[in-house]
Amino acid sequence: MQEFMLFIKTKGDHLESLSPEQQQAHIQKVGVYIGGLIQAGKLKGAQPLEMEGAVLHGNKGVFKDGPFNESKEVIVGYFHLVADSLEEAVEIAKANPIFEDMDASMEIRPIKQVEGIN
């Protein structure tokens, strides 16, 4: 089993464009999705992220920071998964209800296991 991080990206607050009823329906679908992942032993953690934050760029001890992003997409949440392969992690990601309700993308990355960290 490998661990993977799924970074959910949307153009701004992904729930903002939904009506209150649509937001509630989306949250219920996500709850069912998360419940299934927990039951299958595939989910280690998942949380939405606040819209505010900072981006820090560094080069040889010189830092630039600010709330700016290079693109209009922002990371709005994450899933920490356990899967047999990258292909399985991709299939798990494809089942996320966010793709039914809005325009989104996900970056799926294997977590590199380095001895001595954690």
Backbone hydrogen bonds in HBPLUS format (Angstrom, degrees):
<---DONOR---> <-ACCEPTOR-->    atom                        ^
c    i                          cat <-CA-CA->   ^        H-A-AA   ^      H-
h    n   atom  resd res      DA  || num        DHA   H-A  angle D-A-AA Bond
n    s   type  num  typ     dist DA aas  dist angle  dist       angle   num
A0002-GLN N   A0083-ALA O   2.80 MM  81  5.48 178.3  1.80 163.2 163.4     1
A0083-ALA N   A0002-GLN O   2.90 MM  81  5.48 158.2  1.95 152.1 159.4     2
A0111-ILE N   A0003-GLU O   2.85 MM 108  5.52 168.2  1.86 145.9 143.2     3
A0004-PHE N   A0081-LEU O   2.90 MM  77  5.08 155.5  1.96 134.7 139.6     4
A0081-LEU N   A0004-PHE O   2.81 MM  77  5.08 156.0  1.86 151.3 156.8     5
A0005-MET N   A0109-ARG O   2.85 MM 104  5.33 161.6  1.89 155.4 159.3     6
A0109-ARG N   A0005-MET O   2.91 MM 104  5.33 167.5  1.93 155.4 159.4     7
A0006-LEU N   A0079-PHE O   2.85 MM  73  5.03 160.5  1.88 153.3 158.4     8
A0079-PHE N   A0006-LEU O   2.95 MM  73  5.03 142.9  2.09 137.1 147.2     9
A0007-PHE N   A0107-GLU O   2.81 MM 100  5.07 164.1  1.84 150.6 154.4    10
A0107-GLU N   A0007-PHE O   2.92 MM 100  5.07 156.2  1.98 140.2 146.9    11
A0008-ILE N   A0077-GLY O   2.92 MM  69  5.21 166.0  1.94 141.6 145.3    12
A0076-VAL N   A0008-ILE O   2.79 MM  68  5.73 152.0  1.87 150.0 159.6    13
A0009-LYS N   A0105-SER O   2.72 MM  96  5.13 170.0  1.73 162.8 160.0    14
A0105-SER N   A0009-LYS O   2.85 MM  96  5.13 155.3  1.91 149.6 155.1    15
A0010-THR N   A0074-VAL O   3.06 MM  64  5.70 150.8  2.15 156.6 159.6    16
A0074-VAL N   A0010-THR O   2.82 MM  64  5.70 160.9  1.85 163.8 165.9    17
A0016-GLU N   A0013-ASP O   3.15 MM   3  5.47 144.5  2.28 107.3 117.2    18
A0018-LEU N   A0015-LEU O   3.03 MM   3  5.45 160.2  2.07 115.2 121.6    19
A0023-GLN N   A0019-SER O   2.79 MM   4  6.06 156.4  1.85 159.4 166.9    20
A0024-GLN N   A0020-PRO O   3.01 MM   4  6.21 161.1  2.05 144.8 149.2    21
A0025-ALA N   A0021-GLU O   2.98 MM   4  6.23 160.7  2.02 148.4 153.8    22
A0026-HIS N   A0022-GLN O   2.87 MM   4  6.03 157.2  1.92 147.2 153.6    23
A0027-ILE N   A0023-GLN O   2.89 MM   4  6.13 163.8  1.91 154.1 158.3    24
A0028-GLN N   A0024-GLN O   2.98 MM   4  6.21 153.2  2.05 147.0 154.2    25
A0029-LYS N   A0025-ALA O   3.01 MM   4  6.28 156.4  2.07 147.4 153.4    26
A0030-VAL N   A0026-HIS O   2.90 MM   4  6.18 160.0  1.94 155.0 160.6    27
A0031-GLY N   A0027-ILE O   2.93 MM   4  6.12 149.6  2.03 141.6 150.1    28
A0032-VAL N   A0028-GLN O   3.06 MM   4  6.39 151.5  2.14 147.2 153.8    29
A0033-TYR N   A0029-LYS O   2.96 MM   4  6.22 161.1  2.00 149.7 155.2    30
A0034-ILE N   A0030-VAL O   2.82 MM   4  6.03 166.0  1.84 155.3 158.4    31
A0035-GLY N   A0031-GLY O   2.88 MM   4  5.99 157.2  1.93 142.3 149.5    32
A0036-GLY N   A0032-VAL O   2.97 MM   4  6.21 152.9  2.04 148.3 154.7    33
A0037-LEU N   A0033-TYR O   3.10 MM   4  6.44 151.9  2.18 145.8 153.5    34
A0038-ILE N   A0034-ILE O   2.91 MM   4  6.20 155.9  1.97 154.2 160.9    35
A0039-GLN N   A0035-GLY O   2.96 MM   4  6.17 165.0  1.98 149.3 153.3    36
A0040-ALA N   A0036-GLY O   3.02 MM   4  6.15 148.0  2.12 141.1 149.5    37
A0042-LYS N   A0037-LEU O   2.89 MM   5  5.12 157.6  1.94 161.3 158.3    38
A0041-GLY N   A0038-ILE O   2.98 MM   3  5.06 154.5  2.05 104.4 112.5    39
A0082-VAL N   A0042-LYS O   2.72 MM  40  4.76 145.1  1.84 137.4 142.2    40
A0044-LYS N   A0080-HIS O   2.69 MM  36  5.24 167.8  1.70 166.7 165.9    41
A0045-GLY N   A0080-HIS O   3.32 MM  35  4.98 140.9  2.48 134.5 133.7    42
A0080-HIS N   A0045-GLY O   2.66 MM  35  4.98 167.6  1.68 158.2 156.5    43
A0047-GLN N   A0078-TYR O   3.21 MM  31  5.81 145.6  2.33 143.6 152.8    44
A0078-TYR N   A0047-GLN O   3.05 MM  31  5.81 153.6  2.12 155.0 162.7    45
A0049-LEU N   A0076-VAL O   2.70 MM  27  4.98 156.1  1.75 130.9 126.7    46
A0055-VAL N   A0066-GLY O   2.73 MM  11  5.49 160.0  1.77 155.4 160.9    47
A0066-GLY N   A0055-VAL O   3.06 MM  11  5.49 140.5  2.22 144.8 156.2    48
A0057-HIS N   A0064-LYS O   2.78 MM   7  5.15 171.4  1.79 162.9 165.9    49
A0064-LYS N   A0057-HIS O   2.79 MM   7  5.15 155.4  1.85 152.4 159.1    50
A0059-ASN N   A0062-VAL O   2.91 MM   3  5.30 148.5  2.01 142.1 152.4    51
A0062-VAL N   A0059-ASN O   3.11 MM   3  5.30 161.4  2.14 110.6 116.4    52
A0089-ALA N   A0085-SER O   3.06 MM   4  6.40 158.6  2.11 147.2 153.2    53
A0090-VAL N   A0086-LEU O   2.88 MM   4  6.15 152.9  1.95 151.8 159.1    54
A0091-GLU N   A0087-GLU O   3.06 MM   4  6.35 155.7  2.12 144.6 150.8    55
A0092-ILE N   A0088-GLU O   2.91 MM   4  6.21 155.2  1.97 151.2 158.2    56
A0093-ALA N   A0089-ALA O   2.93 MM   4  6.17 157.2  1.98 145.8 152.2    57
A0094-LYS N   A0090-VAL O   2.89 MM   4  6.16 155.4  1.95 151.4 157.9    58
A0095-ALA N   A0092-ILE O   3.20 MM   3  5.42 139.4  2.38 101.1 111.9    59
A0096-ASN N   A0093-ALA O   3.03 MM   3  5.45 165.9  2.05 117.0 121.3    60
A0099-PHE N   A0096-ASN O   3.24 MM   3  6.28 159.3  2.28 129.7 131.2    61
A0100-GLU N   A0097-PRO O   2.93 MM   3  5.18 145.4  2.05 107.0 117.5    62
A0101-ASP N   A0097-PRO O   3.31 MM   4  6.61 144.7  2.44 151.2 160.5    63
A0102-MET N   A0098-ILE O   3.05 MM   4  5.92 141.8  2.20 152.4 158.0    64
A0117-ILE N   A0114-VAL O   3.22 MM   3  5.94 160.1  2.26 139.0 140.1    65
